[in-house]
Amino acid sequence: MSERWLNDDGEVKPGPGAPAPGAAVAALVRRASPGAWDEWRAAGPGQLAGAAAEHWQRFVQILGPAGWADLPGRHHRVGQRVQEDGATYNVYADGDTGARPWPLALLPYIVGADDWAQLERGVAQRARLLEATMADLYGPQRLLRDALLPASLIYAHPQYLRPVRGLQPVGGQWLHLLAFDLMRGPDGRFSVLAQRAQAPSGLGYLLENRLLIAPQFREQFAELNVQRVAASFRALLDGLLRASPAGARSRIVLLTPGPLNETYFEQAFLARYLGVSLVEGSDLTVRGQQLYLKTMHGLEPVHVVLRRVDDEFLDPLELRGDSALGIPGLMQALRAGTVVLANAPGAGVLESPGLAAFWPGVAERLLGEPLAMPAATSWWCGEAAVWAEQREHLADYVVAPTFPDSGFGPRVAAALPADERARLAARIDADPAAYTLQARVRLSETPVFAHGQMHPRAAVLRVYAVADGAGGWRVLPGGLTRVAGPAEGGVAPDPWLSMQHGSASADTWVITRGEVDDSTLLPRALTADDLRGWHRSVTSRAAENLFWLGRYTERAENTVRLARLVLESLPGASAPVLRLLGELSVWHGLVGRDVPTPQQSPRVFERVLLAGLRGNDLASGVGRNLRSLRHCALALRERLSPEHWRLIHEVDRRFEQHLDDALKAGDGHATVADVQGVLGRAATHLSAITGAQTDRMTRDDGWRLLSVGRQIERLDMLAHALALGFELRVHEADDGFALLLGLFDSLITYRAQFQARREVLPLLHLLVFDTDNPRSLAWVARTMRDRLRKLARGGAGDDWVAGVTADLPQPEGWDLAGLGTADADGGHAALVAALRQCCTAARGLSDEIGRHLFVHVASPEHRVWQ
């Protein structure tokens, strides 16, 4: 038996006369659970198929012994890429730590050409059915009049929106993107478990899965003739543009609920892939029945909104009044026909599981044809006869809410104790319309590679249909497959196969017998006229976040540098230095104001500083600044490169991790040496972030604001530290002179230029006047002026820049000799006053930028520039 392809542990052991790889691996793959379709063997219950299905045999054959041996390595590489891309899924129950790495299985879910043909026909028909139903429910309502749909189910649904009644969407198209959750039953046929019509999610994750998994199996992907998906995304954009009143020159935006939404990563990823702006409701406004994007340079019209905000939150004026996610007046813009909303509001009613039993009759009426793809058996309890008949058989069903936000999730009745099941029946008796009974289904099982072995796991396939803008639908040849976790069962679609409850995803490969579509998402070629004056718009919200990203990056660097200097300088420091360190530590939030000063108790001060580095109980501090930096970057995911985002995410995570390790090593009391190492690593990490911002970001208006934010923070911090230092005369002491240079991160530069001189004039020259030193006040002030002028782009903007920088000192023009000469009492009052003016001007400039660029007033004439 030594010549087998695999040994009993599934390890590669090739030799002469070894059996075919597919047969060898098939022998090791456990059969699917009783009653489930086996995707690996393409066999149903009771069928005696032993070998892998044809496509899996081919997959394993191409993989070969070396490929099989490398599966753990490939799995590890996929996990690394997930981490590098920052692909996450937010789990609400986890609170602030809810961003989990996107769980991605290594092996794809493969759909054969014949199966896909059946599936494609059924999904396209369902898309036509939902479009026709939507048009009827908000139009003539023949389905309600003829009792093909129960009025009590439709009108009671919170997402049947009465303000939408009578709306005529642009181009007559209500729905542009639909998702269907499908299962393969024991007979091998697909059926519909659920449909998503208001704001279908997952397209971004689908792309991420394909980009990570296909490169791991390049030969298999090519040899199996797997269809590509780019053409479907192109069709989605083309369909939206055809429907838009502005045609090919329309501005498309993707409306997100924000960074705390569970699928925010994929929304940002999808927006970047499609080349559209990712916006929140606060980024948009309606003026004169036209939707506009708020940018730094005024309002720009928006013609198409691809949304991820649920129906009732879209317009607080006409829908849910407490919504902070929508756009006031959006419904008026829709009625005026000036904007396409994909999908139109009110589509959420189509998602109710209570409608499942009515779709066959609706299809016959609206389409004149039977449904090509059935749905899992469901019974709406709102029909008295149905509930009366099924009540005794409650244990045969999954009890699901008919309406969203019902306060309960799907329950497997058979899994409940008898007394609890009786209480559930009583609750249904009290409000039968709120409940739907879904037949327990046995999901098919697909092979998943885990722990060096192949395991069959239950799978649900989500496929997408996109409108082509000409009345037709295109089914994306792929999908987002969810596979059960190790402890999950396969008896029902929810909540077991839910990403919130531990499922993983798999790339979905659709085999085609025709040609593989090599289309790209690149639009038509741009002309010279198109490129004349081309610039990337920066929304007001993104501008504000970029501004604060710069400030928090600089603030984090400053607090890390200060903490390191404090810990280095405390032992043996002179009295003026101790006082300066104490006041700066309080000012920057490293310690509280009630802590004994370094002069009073250096050891207590040091212990408090070490314990407070996390910044949990302080308004500032190192840990708090790093968390603020990460939260700010989270709102800018679509504008930051994956590397930039990863650096910001990791500096916060690793700082806390390394600090915890240091505390554990010291039994809860970290040593100064340990903490210095943690701070040193954080400083290196922050230097990499600075490099990404300085060398990798496009010099657009957003970057200029980021730079201005950094310079404002730097000017305020450095001018304040220098003023306080001269006020306390720390420059007169050797350790004080070095400390001032250390705060400006200019110690090595000073020594290179002025050797061991400890003189005020060269100190001020380097720290205040030297325009070649990026840490000098003159360089900082000049840089801010230059960035703001470029930001303004002339005209009224130049007047504003001149006004807001009028109070900003020009240190390069100060009198070095006069400011560097001591007063009669040995002080430097004029210098301290000038430095205090720098601090005041920096804070005033920050307020003016916020007031003029980030606050959205009612009338356009109040904008900074036209």
Secondary structure, 3 states (H helix, E strand, C coil): CCCCCECCCCCECCCCCCCCHHHHHHHHCCCCCCCCCECCCCECCCCCCCCCCHHHHHHHHHHHHHHHHCHHHHHHHHHHHHHHHCCEEECHHHHHHCEEECCECCCCEEECHHHHHHHHHHHHHHHHHHHHHHHHHCCCCHHHHCCCCCHHHHHHCCCCCHHHCCCCCHHHCCCCEEEEEEEECCCCCEEEEEEECCCCCCHHHHHHHHHHHHHHHHHHHHHCCECCCHHHHHHHHHHHHHHCCCHHHCCEEEECCCCCCCCHHHHHHHHHHHCCEEECHHHEEEECCEEEEEECCEEEECCEEEECCCHHHCCCCCCCCCCCCCCCCHHHHHHHCCCEEECCCCHHHHHCHHHHHHHHHHHHHHCCCCCCCCECCEEECCCHHHHHHHHHHHHHEEEEECCCCCCCCCEEHHHCCHHHHHHHHHHHHHCHHHEEEEECCCCCEEEEEECCEEEEEEEEEEEEEEECCCCCEEECCCCEEEECCCCCCCCCCCCCCCHHHCCEEEEEEEECCCCCCCCCCCCCCCCHHHHCCCCCCCEHHHHHHHHHHHHHHHHHHHHHHHHHHHHHHCCCCCHHHHHHHHHHHHHCCCCCCCCCCCCCCHHHHHHHHHHCCCCCCCCCCHHHHHHHHHHHHHCCCCCCCHHHHHHHHHHHHHHHHHHHHHHHHCCCCCCHHHHHHHHHHHHHHHHHHHHHHHHCCCCCHHHHHHHHHHHHHHHHHHHHHHHHHHHCCHHHCHHHHHHHHHHCCCHHHHHHHHCCCCCHHHHHHHHHHCCCCCCCHHHHHHHHHHHHHHHHCCCHHHHHHHHHCCCCCCHHHCCHHHHHCCCCCCCCHHHHHHHHHHHHHHHHHHHHHHHHHHCCCCCHHHCCCC
